[in-house]
Amino acid sequence: MKYRTEPEGNCRRIFAVKEFGCVKNGERGGLIECEDNLSHEGEAWIFHDAIVSGQARVYGEATVFGEATVYGGAIVSKSLFSGTGLFNWTNLPNGLVIGCELSTLEEWEAKIEKLKTIYDLKWVALLEALIPALKIDRERITG
């Protein structure tokens, strides 16, 4: 077990019960509706006032932070650092979600040149390097 919860309104506030990743023992986290929303495995964490509810799941190395709200059947499983901070990606059968944008892997590839004019080149290079692996992962997802 990596966290405990305390009731807060209609949700439960999470508190780390051990140190993992960049989370310190005792650190106050965000809000979940139920323990199924945040895995006790891996380094996944919900920071500050972010909320995860419904059937949404956060696991693996993912982080949810700020005033983000993750709900419905959303699954957040991995994280990627960008030039402006940390954003999450989720590889789905119909595309890749980075931050809040869903595009096909091919559309993300086409955006690489434009992204180079917006973000630090090292982060765009990381995304560019990840695309072949994400294509393999998509094949695994879609069977």
N, C-alpha and C positions, 0 to 999 in steps of 0.2 A: 504494500500500500504506500502510495507516495503523497496522498493528501487526505484531509478530513474535511467535513463540511459542517456549516452551521446555518440554520434557517435565516433567511433574509427576504422579507416580502413573500412573493410567490416562488422564489428560487432558493438556492443554497449557495452561500459564499464558500469558496475553497481556500484551504490553508495548507501549505506544504508541510509534511511531517518528516521530510528528509531533504537533503541537498541533492540536486540533479541538474545537469546542464548549467544554465545561468540562474536557476532558481535556488534560493537559500532556504534552509530549514526554518519554518515558521512564517514564511512569506505569505502575505494575503494576496489571493488571486481574484479572478473574476467570479461570475455567477453561472451556475448550471441549474437546469431544471431537475435533473436526476443524474446519478453516477454513471449511467450509460453514455452521457454526453462527453465525458473526458476519461480516457484510458488511464489506468494505473501503471501501464507499461510504458517504456520509452521515455522521451524527454518532452512530450507534448505538455503545453501549459496554456492556461487562459489568464491573461494579465489584467490588472486594474479593474476597470468597469466593463470589460467585454462580457457578453452574455451568449451562452450556447444553450439552446432549448429544443423541445420537440424530439424528433428522431435524429437530430444532427449529432455527429461524432467527431471528436478531435483526438487524434492518436499519432503514433510515430514520433516524428521530430517537429510537428507543427506547433505554431504559436498563434494565438488570437489575442489582439491587444487593442488599446485605445478604447473607442466607443463602439467597436464592431459588434454586430449581432449576427450569429450563425444559427439558423433554424431550419425547420422542415426536415428534409432528408439529406441535407448537406453533409459531405464528408471532407474533412480537412486532414491531410496526412503528411504533407512535406512542407518545408519552408525553403525560401531562397532569399538571400540578401540582395537588395538593390542599392543603387547609389543614394536613394532617399530614405532607406530604412529596410525593414523586413517585410516581405510579402509572401503569401502562401500560394502554392500551386496544387492543383488536383488534376490528375490525368483521368479523364472520363472516356467512355467509348465514342462519344460524339465530339470530343475536342479536349482542349487543355484550358483550365481556368487559372489565370494568373491574376492575383488580386481579385477584382470583381468582374474581369472580362473573360468571356468564353469565346475562343476561336479554335479552329482546327489547327493541328500542328503545321499544316501547310501554310495557313494564314499567318501563324506566328513566324514561320521562316521568312515569309514575304515582308514582314514588318521589321526584320532585323536592321536593315539599313536606316529606316526612320528612327528606330530606338537608339541607334548610335548617335543621333543628333540630339537626343533628349537626356540619356543616362550616361553615367560613367562607363567608359568602354570596357572595363574589366568585368562589369556585371552583364553587359550585353554579350560579351565573349563567353561567359559562363552559360547563359541561356543557349547560345548558339552551339556550345559543346554538349549541352544536355539533350538537345532535340533528337539525335539518333537514339539515345538510350530511352527517351520517352516514346519513340516510335516502337521500340521493342516492347516496352511496358504496355503500350496500347494493344499490340498484338496479343499479349498475354491476357489483357482484360476482355478483349472481344472474342478470343478463342480462335 
